[in-house]
């Protein structure tokens, strides 16, 4: 809701008036495309980010000495969580890594305390002690809200994938630029790029976005590049790199400080940071990305039998923004859609794929 002056308030959600209907229509479209995917692949897979490009064991180390306003949820105190980290391509198809696509990084923290957002019966096969952080290699989404996302899927259904995309983006040059930026990004190794949440989440009683940025490429340079002409070169590049040594990411959060310039509901707008020459008081909530944790991916061999089994098991796990504790509850319309869509997709996979 807005305050008495009609202005938006910090950390508040502003659902579309007909959001429930939009979500219902969107679920029908997603079910249609999920059925198309099952026909193509022979079984139900994830509705998005279907092809993994590696799943690794990791650690999530929360920093000490964080500002008081950050010390909530998993960032409450210095501690280390075991983590499962899945890298992926964004499409619902299993296609060559040479195809332009979004790239994803999903971090699942294990053994997390705190009350979960979802009741146990809605966690699919997730645990009640997990916290998932879902990210892609672009800071914004090319669809601002559920209505635009639904219209995009409708056009794809009516006119086919390529024509539908063209018709949606033709009158929307800003959104077309976002989509092209994501699809045209040159990615040679999933371990060497930055990822963003795109959508907002709670940071206690505030709102945040988060990001993971690789930090140690200078200490452990990548081995000779894997042949980029191979369909699965991203996994091979990841595997060769992590066999050489540990990989680290800075995990950072950004706090909402302006409800108009940093909207909750429009995920096509990048939240601005202070100019580089502006001094920031980190003891107070601010819009600068600040490091709160280190993601360590220790040296391991993804080609080994044990890691192959680990990767296979990873594909049966559910990664969802809504596998979260209350302190990090997802915010905004796109996340409210994901709450239902991820759950339905997980149930469909479990029902249809179980012998």
Beta strands, then each sheet from edge to edge (+ up, - down):
strand 1: 52-62
strand 2: 80-89
strand 3: 103-109
strand 4: 131-136
strand 5: 195-196
strand 6: 201-203
strand 7: 206-214
strand 8: 247-255
strand 9: 290-297
sheet 1: 4+ 3- 2+ 1- 9+ 8- 7+ 5-
sheet 2: 4+ 3- 2+ 1- 9+ 8- 7+ 6-
end
